[in-house]
Amino acid sequence: MGGTIKEVGIIAKPKLKTVAPVIGRLQEWFASRGVACTLERETAAIVNERGLPKAKIPGTCDLIVVLGGDGTLLSVARVLDSRRVPILAVNFGSLGFLTEITLEEMFPTLDLILQGKVTVQRRMMIDVAVVRGGKPFAAYRALNDVVLTKAVLARIIDIDVRIDGHFVATYKADGLIVGTPTGSTAYTLSAGGPILYPTLGSMLVTPIASHTLTFRSLVVPDSASIELSLKATQESVFLTVDGQTGLDLQGDDRIRVRKSASTVELIESPGNSFFDILRRKLKWGER
C-alpha cells in the first residue's frame, strides 16, 4: 500500500474545533513526505481553507483519514460507492468501536501505512431498498444497520419477516434491526443481540423490545435476502440507516435488505486485536 499513496483525503467531524491543530500537523507531516492532502469541505472550514464535497473525496485519494467518532466514519462509508479506498479512523469520540486508532497511535500508524506494513480489514455493507406500491421508492447503503422503529407515542408495530422467501414470523415489537457484523456492537448490542466477529459472513435480525419473549436475535448467512413488510394499517413507522438518514414509512411498504457488492476497508490498529478493543470499550473484567 505504502508506495501507492500519492494523495490523502482528510475528513473530520463537522465543527469539531479541537481537531484544527491535528489537521495542520497532518498536512505538514504528509507534505514532508511528498504526499498531497485534500480536505473535505466542512473539514477545510475548520481551518479556514477550501475543500471538496465529501462525496468527491474517495474518487481523488489513495487513503482517507477520518477524525471523529463512529458517526463520522459511517457518513464516509456511505459515500464510498464501489471505491475501495483504505480508511484510517482516528477516534475523537467517546466509545468508538470503528474509530479504533487513538490520537497517540495516529502518526506511528501512518508511518507503517507508508511502509506497507499494516493490515486492512474488509467490512461488509448492506443495500436497503424500499418498495412502495410495487415500485422502487428509495435505496440506501449501510455499514452498521437499518432500523424500523415506531414513533414515540405509537402502539407496537407488526412486521412480517421473510428470509430467502420463507416466512419467519410476524414480529410484534417496538422495532426491528437488520445489522451487519460491524453493526453488532452498535444498536443491535443494546437490543440484546450477540457480538459477531467483524469479518464474519452473516447478518443479524434483532427485535427491539419484543412483545413475544421467545423472539431472539437471528443470525443468517450474508447470502440471505431479508424482506420486512408492514401491515396496511400500520402508522408512524420510521426507517433509519446507520442512525443518520431515514424515511417515514407507509402501510404496505416492503423493505428488502441484502449484502452489498461494496465494502469498507478499515486499517487495523497495530497491536490491538478486536478482542482488545472489546475489552477496553466494554470494560470487560473490570469491577
C-alpha positions as CSV (number, residue, x, y, z in Angstrom):
1,M,0.0,0.0,0.0
2,G,2.7,2.5,1.0
3,G,4.3,3.3,-2.4
4,T,0.9,3.8,-4.0
5,I,-0.3,6.6,-1.7
6,K,0.1,9.9,-3.5
7,E,-2.8,11.8,-2.2
8,V,-4.7,11.6,1.2
9,G,-8.2,12.8,2.0
10,I,-8.9,14.2,5.4
11,I,-12.4,14.2,6.8
12,A,-13.2,15.4,10.3
13,K,-16.3,15.6,12.4
14,P,-18.1,18.9,11.4
15,K,-17.4,21.9,13.6
16,L,-15.1,20.0,15.8
17,K,-12.8,22.9,16.7
18,T,-10.4,20.8,18.8
19,V,-9.3,19.0,15.6
20,A,-7.9,22.1,13.9
21,P,-4.3,21.6,15.3
22,V,-4.4,17.9,14.2
23,I,-5.4,18.8,10.7
24,G,-2.4,21.2,10.5
25,R,0.0,18.6,11.8
26,L,-1.3,16.1,9.3
27,Q,-0.9,18.5,6.4
28,E,2.7,19.2,7.5
29,W,3.5,15.5,8.1
30,F,2.3,14.4,4.7
31,A,3.9,17.4,2.8
32,S,7.3,16.5,4.3
33,R,6.8,13.0,2.7
34,G,5.7,14.2,-0.7
35,V,2.1,13.2,-0.2
36,A,-0.7,15.6,-1.2
37,C,-3.6,16.4,1.1
38,T,-7.2,17.1,0.1
39,L,-9.6,18.4,2.8
40,E,-13.3,17.7,2.8
41,R,-15.4,20.9,2.6
42,E,-16.6,21.1,6.2
43,T,-13.2,19.9,7.4
44,A,-11.5,22.7,5.5
45,A,-13.9,25.2,7.0
46,I,-12.5,24.4,10.5
47,V,-9.0,25.6,9.4
48,N,-10.4,28.4,7.1
49,E,-9.5,26.6,3.9
50,R,-11.4,25.4,0.9
51,G,-12.2,21.8,0.3
52,L,-14.1,19.3,-1.8
53,P,-17.6,17.9,-1.1
54,K,-17.4,14.6,1.0
55,A,-18.8,12.5,-1.9
56,K,-15.9,13.6,-4.1
57,I,-13.1,12.7,-1.7
58,P,-13.0,8.9,-2.3
59,G,-12.5,9.5,-6.1
60,T,-9.4,11.6,-5.6
61,C,-7.5,9.8,-2.8
62,D,-5.5,6.7,-2.1
63,L,-6.2,6.9,1.6
64,I,-8.8,8.6,3.8
65,V,-8.0,9.8,7.3
66,V,-11.2,10.2,9.4
67,L,-11.0,12.3,12.5
68,G,-14.1,11.9,14.7
69,G,-16.3,9.3,16.2
70,D,-18.1,6.3,14.6
71,G,-20.8,8.6,13.2
72,T,-18.3,10.4,11.1
73,L,-16.9,7.2,9.8
74,L,-20.4,5.9,8.9
75,S,-21.1,9.0,6.9
76,V,-17.9,8.5,5.0
77,A,-18.7,4.8,4.4
78,R,-22.0,5.7,2.7
79,V,-20.3,7.9,0.0
80,L,-17.6,5.4,-0.9
81,D,-19.9,3.8,-3.6
82,S,-17.8,0.9,-5.1
83,R,-14.4,2.5,-4.5
84,R,-12.0,0.6,-2.3
85,V,-10.1,3.3,-0.5
86,P,-8.5,2.3,2.8
87,I,-9.6,4.3,5.8
88,L,-7.6,5.2,8.9
89,A,-10.2,6.0,11.5
90,V,-8.9,8.1,14.4
91,N,-11.1,8.4,17.5
92,F,-12.2,11.8,18.7
93,G,-15.4,10.4,20.1
94,S,-16.2,8.6,23.4
95,L,-16.9,5.0,22.6
96,G,-15.8,4.4,19.0
97,F,-15.7,0.7,18.0
98,L,-15.0,1.7,14.4
99,T,-12.7,4.6,15.0
100,E,-10.3,2.4,16.9
101,I,-7.0,4.3,16.4
102,T,-6.1,6.7,19.2
103,L,-4.6,10.1,18.5
104,E,-1.3,8.9,20.1
105,E,-1.2,6.0,17.6
106,M,-2.0,8.1,14.5
107,F,1.4,9.1,13.3
108,P,3.1,5.8,14.1
109,T,0.3,4.0,12.2
110,L,0.7,6.4,9.3
111,D,4.4,5.6,9.2
112,L,3.5,1.9,9.0
113,I,0.9,2.6,6.2
114,L,3.5,4.4,4.0
115,Q,5.8,1.4,4.6
116,G,3.0,-1.0,3.6
117,K,3.1,-2.8,7.0
118,V,-0.5,-2.5,8.1
119,T,-3.4,-4.9,7.8
120,V,-6.6,-3.8,6.1
121,Q,-9.8,-5.4,7.2
122,R,-12.7,-5.6,4.7
123,R,-16.1,-4.9,6.3
124,M,-19.4,-5.9,4.5
125,M,-22.1,-3.4,3.9
126,I,-25.8,-3.9,3.2
127,D,-28.1,-2.5,0.5
128,V,-31.5,-1.4,1.6
129,A,-34.4,-1.0,-0.9
130,V,-37.8,0.4,0.0
131,V,-40.6,-0.8,-2.3
132,R,-43.9,1.3,-2.3
133,G,-46.9,0.4,-4.4
134,G,-44.9,-2.4,-6.1
135,K,-42.2,0.1,-7.3
136,P,-38.7,1.0,-6.1
137,F,-39.1,4.1,-3.9
138,A,-35.8,4.6,-2.1
139,A,-32.4,3.0,-1.8
140,Y,-29.7,3.2,0.9
141,R,-26.4,1.6,1.8
142,A,-25.4,0.9,5.4
143,L,-22.3,-0.2,7.3
144,N,-23.9,-0.8,10.6
145,D,-27.7,-1.4,10.3
146,V,-31.1,-0.5,9.1
147,V,-33.7,0.0,11.8
148,L,-37.6,0.1,11.8
149,T,-39.0,1.9,14.8
150,K,-42.3,3.2,16.0
151,A,-43.0,6.8,16.8
152,V,-42.8,7.8,20.5
153,L,-46.5,7.6,21.2
154,A,-47.4,4.9,18.6
155,R,-48.5,1.4,19.5
156,I,-46.3,-1.6,18.9
157,I,-45.7,-2.4,15.3
158,D,-46.3,-5.6,13.4
159,I,-43.5,-6.5,11.0
160,D,-43.7,-9.6,8.7
161,V,-40.2,-11.1,8.2
162,R,-39.2,-13.3,5.3
163,I,-35.8,-14.7,4.7
164,D,-35.0,-16.0,1.2
165,G,-38.7,-16.0,0.5
166,H,-39.5,-18.1,3.6
167,F,-41.9,-16.6,6.1
168,V,-40.2,-16.4,9.5
169,A,-42.8,-14.7,11.8
170,T,-44.8,-11.6,12.4
171,Y,-42.7,-9.6,14.9
172,K,-44.7,-7.6,17.4
173,A,-42.3,-5.2,18.9
174,D,-41.1,-1.6,19.3
175,G,-39.0,-2.1,16.2
176,L,-36.6,-4.3,14.3
177,I,-32.9,-4.1,13.4
178,V,-31.2,-5.7,10.5
179,G,-27.5,-5.4,11.1
180,T,-24.0,-6.4,9.8
181,P,-21.3,-8.0,12.0
182,T,-19.8,-4.5,12.2
183,G,-23.2,-3.2,13.5
184,S,-23.4,-6.0,16.1
185,T,-21.6,-3.6,18.5
186,A,-24.0,-0.7,17.8
187,Y,-27.8,-0.6,18.3
188,T,-28.1,-4.4,18.0
189,L,-25.9,-4.8,21.1
190,S,-28.2,-2.6,23.2
191,A,-31.2,-4.5,21.9
192,G,-29.7,-7.8,23.3
193,G,-28.1,-9.1,20.2
194,P,-24.8,-11.1,20.1
195,I,-21.4,-9.7,19.2
196,L,-20.2,-11.0,15.9
197,Y,-16.6,-11.0,14.7
198,P,-16.5,-8.1,12.2
199,T,-15.4,-10.2,9.2
200,L,-17.9,-12.9,9.7
201,G,-20.2,-13.6,6.6
202,S,-23.5,-13.0,8.2
203,M,-26.4,-10.6,9.1
204,L,-28.5,-10.2,12.2
205,V,-32.2,-9.7,12.6
206,T,-32.9,-8.4,16.1
207,P,-36.3,-7.3,17.6
208,I,-36.4,-4.2,19.8
209,A,-38.5,-4.8,23.0
210,S,-40.3,-7.7,21.5
211,H,-43.7,-8.4,23.0
212,T,-43.1,-12.2,22.5
213,L,-40.3,-13.1,24.9
214,T,-39.2,-16.1,22.8
215,F,-38.1,-13.9,19.9
216,R,-34.4,-13.7,19.9
217,S,-31.8,-12.3,17.5
218,L,-31.4,-14.4,14.4
219,V,-28.0,-14.8,12.7
220,V,-28.3,-15.6,9.0
221,P,-25.8,-16.1,6.1
222,D,-24.7,-12.9,4.3
223,S,-26.1,-14.6,1.1
224,A,-29.6,-14.3,2.6
225,S,-32.3,-11.9,1.2
226,I,-34.3,-10.3,4.0
227,E,-37.7,-8.8,3.4
228,L,-39.6,-6.8,6.0
229,S,-43.3,-5.9,5.4
230,L,-45.6,-3.6,7.2
231,K,-49.3,-4.1,7.7
232,A,-51.6,-2.0,5.6
233,T,-53.0,-0.1,8.6
234,Q,-49.5,0.5,10.1
235,E,-48.8,4.1,11.0
236,S,-45.9,6.1,12.5
237,V,-43.1,3.8,11.5
238,F,-39.7,5.2,10.7
239,L,-36.7,3.7,8.8
240,T,-33.3,4.8,9.9
241,V,-30.0,3.9,8.1
242,D,-26.8,3.9,10.2
243,G,-28.6,6.1,12.7
244,Q,-28.1,9.1,10.4
245,T,-30.6,9.1,7.5
246,G,-34.1,7.8,7.1
247,L,-37.6,7.8,5.8
248,D,-41.2,7.8,7.1
249,L,-42.7,4.5,6.0
250,Q,-46.3,3.8,4.9
251,G,-48.5,0.8,5.3
252,D,-47.8,-1.9,2.7
253,D,-44.2,-0.7,2.3
254,R,-41.7,-3.5,1.8
255,I,-38.0,-3.2,2.9
256,R,-35.5,-5.5,1.2
257,V,-32.1,-6.0,2.7
258,R,-29.2,-7.9,1.1
259,K,-25.4,-7.9,1.2
260,S,-23.9,-5.0,-0.9
261,A,-21.3,-5.5,-3.5
262,S,-19.5,-2.6,-1.9
263,T,-17.2,-3.0,1.1
264,V,-15.4,-0.7,3.6
265,E,-11.7,-1.2,4.1
266,L,-10.5,-0.2,7.6
267,I,-6.9,-0.1,8.6
268,E,-6.5,-2.2,11.8
269,S,-4.9,-0.8,14.9
270,P,-1.4,-2.2,15.2
271,G,-1.0,-4.3,18.2
272,N,-4.8,-4.2,19.1
273,S,-7.0,-7.2,18.3
274,F,-10.8,-7.0,18.0
275,F,-10.9,-8.6,21.5
276,D,-8.5,-6.0,23.0
277,I,-10.9,-3.3,21.7
278,L,-14.0,-5.0,23.0
279,R,-12.3,-5.5,26.4
280,R,-11.3,-1.8,26.6
281,K,-14.6,-0.3,25.2
282,L,-17.0,-2.6,27.1
283,K,-14.8,-2.6,30.3
284,W,-14.8,-6.4,30.5
285,G,-13.2,-7.8,33.6
286,E,-13.4,-4.5,35.5
287,R,-15.2,-4.1,38.8
